[in-house]
Amino acid sequence: MQIVICFVLALLLILVAVRNVNIIQLQSYTLGFYGAEMTYQIGLYMSILIGEVICIVLSIFKINLWYAMLLAFALPILIYCIFDLIKKSKTPLVITARIMRYFVLFTIITLGFFAGIYYLSFKVNMSIFYFVWINLLLTPLVVRLVFLLISPLEKSIQNKYFNCAVKKLDEYNNLMKIGITGSYGKTSVKNIMATILSESFNVVQSPFSYNTPMGLAKSVNEIKKDTQVFIMEIGARRLGDVAKIAKALKPQVGVITGIAGQHLQTFGSVEDVMRGKYELIEALDSNGLAVFNGENARSKNMYERCSIPNKVLINIDRGNICAENLVTTSDGTVFDLKIGDNVRSVRTKLIGRHNLENILLAVAVAVSLGMDIDSISYGIEKLEFTPHRLEVIKANGITIIDDSYNANEVGTKVALDTLSMFDSRKVVLCQGIVEAGNQEDEINYNLGVKISSVADITILVGKLGEKIKKGLEDSGYNPTRIIMYKNLRDAQTAFKETLRAGDVLLLLNDLPDNY
């Protein structure tokens, strides 16, 4: 009997812990309680309270059968945990070596707590069900305690791998290292640059959106003796993140894609975002190359105060490297690429003015490495979509513009400007902009204002929908053209009723489960 009780209660503890660890992983291992985390904890505590109340009621009526008590206590919690895991299956827990080490320590500590509770129930001669709820209530805190306890070990392991990567890079004296950072466009610029430079060089790039010290350490392992160019995407959530990577990996070229109000929850202000991204430029030596996106005012400001002699400011329609005669359709973009006095007509399947900015940033680096306009043009024509970044998908007579990755105020404006180029009925699905700190309400209100000038139908999803809706309505947008859903799954299910052949659907962003 006791074995069965302990097994079921242990299962409940594991389910509660897994969900908490999942949310922490989605928050890049920050341990605070944010967004959906609070909603989850409240629901969990309510289910624990219901189970405990039922057990008390059973004891009042002298129903002390262990299986009845176990069922009464465990069922509400089990139902809630299973329902939550199914509902939140969009971004499941990723089992890594770090997570496995964590669970070993968590199990040891939890068994200690459980043993103490079991001993207490034995000493006072009362059912364990009167005490085990304490363990469940403390689980969110225990989860965070374990992360704190294991963090020195994790930091040591990360430093070891990162230092090995630095040592390996230092062995390649002739390797050209290019660092890319910014609030948006990092992965797109990296992929575009890798494709173009591959026309003339043997290139290795950090895969996917790997932009942390550990991600870049893994990427360094792909470098071989014949590798000529290594392109690294450098991410940051706070001041010092970029400096740590850039000072260690020593890129000779730094590219700033643009600055927006993103990750303000951890940076604190846009000014700190600028300072954090500028750390890449500060890490370059005096012979390095700094490339800035002149279409972004904050990036342009960084260019103006940059003291490195070899610096380049890219604008779409002016300068030594620019684009002329731009034409965008659902099939792609055609433009004249101008490099100095040389001009070539170029076609790419990529759409949107923002992608043209990304291309020109990559072209500036290619020119600095000695590539000619013909090789660069061939590379541009081979460009493929970066998944979920203004990616065009055609299905069932509908054109889908998938720009669902990590939305920010600049990126959403670019995506909406791109949507405005189409003549068909325009539908926007949006979940809002997060990680904007105390500016979140204002930014989402302004997003609604911007959507009102473009979209024929607006589908809003989640808790930020009301802020966007207010911006829409205050701009005179017809309320009957606004459709609201609590979650993305319901919105997707209703697509058949909302969409029709010929529509252009913009997926503006796709928030992870912790929002």
C-alpha positions in Angstrom: 0.0 0.0 0.0 2.7 2.5 1.0 4.7 1.7 -2.1 1.7 2.5 -4.3 1.0 5.8 -2.4 4.6 6.8 -2.7 4.7 5.9 -6.4 1.6 8.0 -7.2 2.8 11.0 -5.2 6.2 10.8 -6.7 4.6 10.8 -10.2 2.7 14.0 -9.2 5.9 15.7 -8.1 7.6 14.8 -11.3 4.8 16.2 -13.4 4.8 19.4 -11.5 8.6 19.7 -11.7 8.7 18.9 -15.4 6.3 21.8 -16.2 8.3 24.2 -14.0 11.5 23.2 -15.6 9.9 23.5 -19.1 8.9 27.2 -18.3 12.4 28.0 -16.9 14.0 26.5 -20.1 11.7 28.7 -22.2 12.8 31.7 -20.2 16.4 31.0 -21.0 17.0 29.6 -17.5 15.9 32.8 -15.7 14.3 31.8 -12.4 11.6 34.5 -11.9 7.9 34.0 -12.2 6.7 35.6 -15.5 3.6 35.6 -17.6 1.9 32.2 -17.9 4.1 30.9 -15.1 1.9 32.7 -12.5 -1.3 31.4 -14.1 0.1 27.8 -14.0 1.1 28.1 -10.4 -2.3 29.4 -9.3 -4.1 26.6 -11.2 -1.8 24.0 -9.6 -2.3 25.4 -6.1 -6.1 25.3 -6.6 -6.0 21.7 -7.7 -3.8 20.8 -4.6 -6.3 22.7 -2.4 -9.2 20.8 -3.9 -7.5 17.4 -3.3 -6.7 18.3 0.3 -10.3 19.5 1.0 -11.7 16.3 -0.4 -9.4 14.3 1.8 -10.5 16.3 4.9 -14.2 15.7 4.0 -13.6 12.0 3.6 -11.9 11.9 7.0 -14.8 13.7 8.6 -17.1 11.0 7.3 -14.7 8.3 8.6 -13.7 7.2 5.1 -10.1 6.5 5.7 -9.5 3.9 3.0 -6.0 4.5 1.6 -7.1 4.1 -2.0 -10.0 6.5 -1.6 -7.7 9.1 0.0 -5.1 8.6 -2.7 -7.6 8.9 -5.5 -9.3 12.0 -3.8 -6.0 13.8 -3.3 -4.2 12.8 -6.6 -7.0 13.0 -9.1 -7.5 16.8 -9.3 -3.7 17.4 -9.4 -3.2 14.7 -12.0 -6.0 16.0 -14.2 -4.6 19.5 -14.1 -1.0 18.5 -14.8 -1.9 16.3 -17.7 -4.3 18.9 -19.2 -1.6 21.5 -18.9 1.1 19.3 -20.4 -1.2 18.6 -23.4 -2.2 22.2 -23.8 1.4 23.4 -23.6 2.8 20.7 -25.9 3.8 23.3 -28.6 7.2 23.8 -27.0 8.0 20.7 -25.0 10.9 20.3 -22.6 14.1 19.6 -24.4 16.1 16.9 -22.6 19.7 18.0 -22.5 22.7 16.9 -20.4 22.1 20.0 -18.3 18.5 19.0 -17.7 19.5 15.4 -16.8 22.1 16.7 -14.3 19.4 18.9 -12.8 16.9 16.1 -12.4 19.4 13.9 -10.6 19.9 16.7 -8.0 16.2 17.5 -7.9 15.4 13.9 -7.2 17.9 13.7 -4.3 16.5 16.9 -2.7 12.9 15.9 -3.3 13.4 12.5 -1.8 14.8 14.2 1.3 11.8 16.4 1.6 9.5 13.5 1.0 11.2 11.3 3.6 10.9 14.2 6.2 7.2 14.5 5.5 6.7 10.7 5.7 8.5 10.6 9.0 6.4 13.5 10.3 3.1 11.7 9.4 4.4 8.6 11.1 5.4 10.4 14.3 2.0 12.1 14.8 0.1 9.1 13.5 -1.8 10.9 10.8 -2.2 10.1 7.1 0.6 11.3 4.8 -2.1 13.1 2.7 -2.3 15.8 5.4 1.3 16.7 4.9 2.3 15.8 1.3 0.7 19.0 -0.1 3.5 20.9 1.5 5.9 19.1 -0.8 3.8 19.9 -3.9 3.4 23.6 -2.9 7.1 23.9 -2.4 8.0 22.2 -5.7 8.2 25.5 -7.8 10.6 26.9 -5.2 12.6 23.6 -5.0 13.0 23.6 -8.8 14.6 27.1 -8.6 16.7 26.2 -5.6 18.1 23.2 -7.4 19.0 25.5 -10.4 20.8 27.8 -8.1 22.7 25.0 -6.4 23.8 23.5 -9.7 24.6 26.8 -11.4 28.3 26.8 -10.3 28.7 23.4 -11.9 26.9 24.4 -15.1 28.9 27.6 -15.3 32.1 25.6 -14.9 31.1 23.2 -17.7 30.1 26.0 -20.0 33.3 27.9 -19.4 35.3 24.7 -20.1 33.6 24.1 -23.5 33.8 27.8 -24.4 37.5 28.0 -23.5 38.2 25.0 -25.7 36.4 26.7 -28.6 38.4 29.8 -28.1 41.6 27.8 -28.0 40.6 26.0 -31.2 39.8 29.3 -33.0 43.1 30.8 -32.0 44.9 28.0 -33.9 43.4 29.2 -37.2 45.5 32.3 -37.9 44.1 32.8 -41.4 40.4 32.3 -40.5 38.2 35.3 -41.2 35.7 35.6 -38.3 32.5 37.6 -38.8 30.3 38.6 -35.9 26.6 39.6 -36.4 24.4 41.1 -33.7 21.3 43.3 -33.4 17.8 43.2 -32.1 16.5 41.5 -35.2 17.6 40.0 -38.5 20.7 38.2 -37.1 19.9 34.8 -38.4 18.6 36.1 -41.7 21.8 38.1 -42.3 24.0 35.2 -41.3 22.2 32.8 -43.7 22.3 35.3 -46.5 26.0 36.1 -45.9 26.9 32.4 -45.8 25.2 31.8 -49.1 26.8 34.7 -50.9 30.3 34.2 -49.4 30.1 30.5 -50.3 30.5 31.5 -54.0 34.1 32.3 -53.3 35.0 30.9 -49.8 34.7 27.8 -47.7 32.3 29.0 -45.1 31.1 27.7 -41.7 28.2 29.4 -39.9 26.6 28.9 -36.5 23.5 26.8 -37.2 19.9 27.7 -36.6 19.7 30.5 -34.1 22.7 29.4 -32.1 23.9 32.6 -30.6 25.0 31.9 -27.0 28.5 30.9 -25.8 27.5 27.3 -25.6 25.8 27.4 -29.1 28.9 29.0 -30.6 31.2 26.6 -28.9 29.3 23.8 -30.6 29.6 25.6 -33.9 33.4 26.0 -33.7 33.6 22.2 -33.8 32.4 22.3 -37.4 35.5 24.4 -38.5 38.1 22.4 -40.5 41.6 23.2 -41.7 40.2 24.3 -45.1 37.6 26.7 -43.6 38.2 30.2 -44.7 35.3 32.1 -43.1 33.4 31.6 -39.8 30.2 33.5 -39.4 28.9 33.8 -35.8 25.5 35.1 -34.7 25.8 36.8 -31.3 22.7 37.1 -29.1 22.3 39.0 -25.9 19.7 39.5 -23.1 21.8 41.9 -20.9 24.8 44.1 -20.9 28.1 42.1 -21.2 26.7 39.1 -23.1 28.0 40.3 -26.5 31.3 41.5 -25.0 32.0 38.0 -23.4 31.7 36.3 -26.8 33.3 39.0 -29.0 36.4 39.5 -26.8 37.0 35.8 -26.6 36.3 34.8 -30.3 37.9 38.0 -31.7 35.9 38.6 -34.9 37.6 40.8 -37.5 34.2 42.0 -38.9 31.3 43.2 -36.9 27.8 43.7 -38.4 25.0 45.6 -36.6 21.6 44.6 -38.1 19.5 47.2 -36.3 18.3 48.1 -32.8 14.7 47.8 -31.4 13.0 47.7 -28.1 13.5 44.0 -27.5 14.5 42.1 -24.4 13.8 45.3 -22.4 12.7 43.0 -19.5 16.4 42.1 -19.0 18.2 45.1 -20.7 16.0 47.7 -19.0 16.1 50.3 -21.7 16.7 50.8 -25.5 19.8 52.7 -24.6 21.2 49.7 -22.8 20.3 47.5 -25.8 22.4 49.9 -28.0 25.3 49.7 -25.5 25.0 46.0 -25.3 25.1 45.5 -29.1 27.9 48.1 -29.5 30.1 45.8 -27.5 30.7 43.9 -30.7 32.2 47.0 -32.3 34.3 47.8 -29.2 35.8 44.3 -29.4 37.1 44.9 -33.0 40.7 45.9 -33.3 41.7 49.1 -35.2 42.1 47.1 -38.5 38.6 45.6 -38.2 35.5 46.3 -40.3 32.3 47.6 -38.8 29.1 47.4 -40.9 25.9 49.2 -39.8 22.4 49.2 -41.1 21.7 52.8 -42.1 18.0 52.1 -42.5 17.7 51.9 -38.7 18.1 55.2 -36.8 19.7 53.7 -33.8 22.2 51.7 -35.8 23.0 54.8 -37.8 23.7 56.6 -34.5 26.1 53.8 -33.6 27.9 54.3 -37.0 28.3 58.0 -36.4 30.1 57.5 -33.0 32.2 54.5 -34.2 35.9 55.4 -34.2 37.1 52.5 -36.3 38.5 53.9 -39.6 37.1 51.0 -41.7 33.4 51.4 -41.2 30.4 51.1 -43.6 26.9 52.5 -43.4 24.4 50.6 -45.7 21.3 52.3 -47.1 19.0 50.7 -49.6 18.7 53.6 -52.1 22.0 55.5 -51.8 25.7 54.9 -51.2 28.4 53.0 -52.8 26.4 49.7 -52.3 22.7 50.1 -52.9 19.6 48.8 -54.7 17.7 50.4 -57.5 14.4 49.7 -59.4 13.0 47.5 -56.7 10.0 45.4 -57.6 8.4 43.0 -55.1 5.7 40.4 -55.8 4.5 37.2 -54.1 7.1 35.4 -56.2 10.0 37.4 -54.9 12.0 40.5 -55.5 13.8 41.9 -58.5 16.3 44.8 -58.2 19.4 46.3 -59.7 22.4 45.8 -57.4 24.8 48.6 -57.6 28.4 48.3 -56.3 30.4 51.4 -57.2 30.0 51.9 -60.9 29.0 48.3 -61.5 25.3 47.3 -61.8 23.6 43.9 -62.2 19.9 43.0 -62.3 19.3 40.4 -59.6 16.3 38.2 -58.7 15.7 36.6 -55.3 12.7 34.7 -53.9 13.0 36.8 -50.6 10.5 39.5 -50.2 10.3 42.7 -48.2 12.4 45.8 -47.7 13.9 44.4 -44.6 15.4 41.4 -46.5 16.9 43.9 -48.9 18.6 45.5 -45.9 19.9 42.1 -44.9 21.2 41.4 -48.4 23.1 44.7 -48.6 24.7 44.2 -45.2 26.0 40.8 -46.5 27.1 42.4 -49.8 29.1 45.0 -47.9 31.1 42.2 -46.2 31.5 40.3 -49.4 32.9 43.4 -51.1 35.3 43.9 -48.3 36.6 40.3 -48.8 37.2 41.0 -52.5 34.2 39.4 -54.1 33.1 40.8 -57.5 29.6 41.8 -58.4 29.0 38.7 -60.6 29.8 36.2 -57.8 27.8 38.2 -55.4 24.8 38.3 -57.8 25.0 34.5 -58.3 24.9 34.1 -54.5 21.9 36.4 -54.1 19.9 34.4 -56.7 20.5 31.2 -54.6 19.1 32.6 -51.4 16.5 30.5 -49.6 14.0 31.6 -47.0 15.1 31.6 -43.4 12.3 29.7 -41.7 9.7 31.9 -40.1 11.3 35.2 -41.2 9.1 36.6 -44.0 9.0 33.1 -45.4 6.4 32.8 -48.2 4.3 29.6 -48.3 1.5 28.9 -50.8 -1.2 26.5 -49.8 -4.8 25.9 -50.9 -4.9 29.2 -52.8 -3.7 31.2 -49.9 -0.4 33.1 -49.7 1.1 32.8 -46.2 3.8 35.2 -45.1 5.3 33.5 -42.1 7.1 36.1 -40.0 6.4 34.3 -36.7 9.9 34.3 -35.2 10.5 36.6 -32.3 8.5 39.7 -33.2 9.7 43.2 -32.3 8.5 46.7 -33.1 10.7 47.1 -36.1 10.2 43.6 -37.5 6.4 43.9 -37.3 6.5 47.2 -39.1 8.6 45.7 -41.9 6.3 42.7 -42.1 3.2 44.9 -42.3 4.8 47.1 -44.9 5.5 43.9 -46.9 1.9 42.8 -46.6 0.7 46.2 -47.8 2.4 45.5 -51.2 -0.2 42.8 -52.0 -3.5 43.6 -53.8 -5.5 40.6 -52.3 -7.5 40.6 -49.1 -5.0 40.9 -46.3 -5.4 39.0 -43.0 -3.1 39.4 -40.0 -2.7 36.9 -37.1 -0.9 38.4 -34.2 -0.1 37.5 -30.6 1.6 40.8 -29.6 5.1 41.9 -28.7 6.6 40.7 -25.4 9.7 41.3 -23.4 9.2 45.1 -23.8 9.2 45.8 -20.1 7.1 48.8 -19.0 6.7 49.8 -22.6 4.8 46.6 -23.5 1.3 48.2 -23.4 2.4 51.2 -25.5 4.2 49.1 -28.1 1.2 46.8 -28.6 -1.2 49.7 -28.8 1.0 51.2 -31.5 1.1 47.8 -33.2 -2.7 47.9 -33.4 -2.5 51.4 -35.0 -0.1 50.1 -37.6 -2.2 47.0 -38.4 -5.3 49.2 -38.9 -3.7 50.8 -41.9 -3.0 47.5 -43.6 -5.2 44.6 -42.7 -8.7 43.8 -43.9 -9.1 41.2 -41.2 -7.2 41.0 -37.9 -7.0 37.8 -35.8 -5.7 38.5 -32.2 -4.5 35.7 -29.9 -3.8 35.7 -26.2 -3.6 38.2 -23.3 -2.1 41.1 -25.4 -4.9 41.1 -27.8 -6.9 43.7 -25.9 -4.0 46.2 -26.1 -3.7 45.7 -29.9 -7.5 45.8 -30.2 -7.6 49.2 -28.5 -5.0 50.6 -31.0 -7.1 49.2 -33.9 -10.4 50.7 -32.6 -8.9 54.1 -31.7 -7.7 54.3 -35.3 -11.2 53.8 -36.6 -10.8 50.2 -37.5 -14.2 48.3 -37.9 -14.6 46.2 -34.8 -16.5 43.5 -36.8 -13.2 42.8 -38.6 -11.4 41.9 -35.4 -11.5 38.2 -34.3 -10.1 37.3 -30.9 -9.1 33.9 -29.5 -7.6 32.8 -26.2 -5.0 30.6 -27.8 -3.3 29.9 -31.1 -4.8 26.4 -31.5 -8.4 27.8 -31.5 -7.4 30.5 -34.1 -5.8 27.9 -36.4 -8.9 25.7 -36.1 -11.0 28.6 -37.2 -8.9 29.3 -40.3 -11.3 27.4 -42.6 -14.1 29.8 -41.6 -12.0 33.0 -41.8 -9.8 32.5 -44.9 -10.7 32.1 -48.5 -8.8 31.5 -51.7 -6.7 34.5 -52.8 -6.1 35.8 -49.3 -2.7 36.8 -48.0 -2.2 35.7 -44.4 0.6 37.3 -42.3 1.6 35.3 -39.3 3.1 38.1 -37.3 4.6 36.2 -34.5 4.4 33.0 -32.5 5.0 33.3 -28.8 6.4 30.4 -26.8 4.4 28.7 -24.1 5.5 30.8 -21.2 3.5 33.7 -22.7 
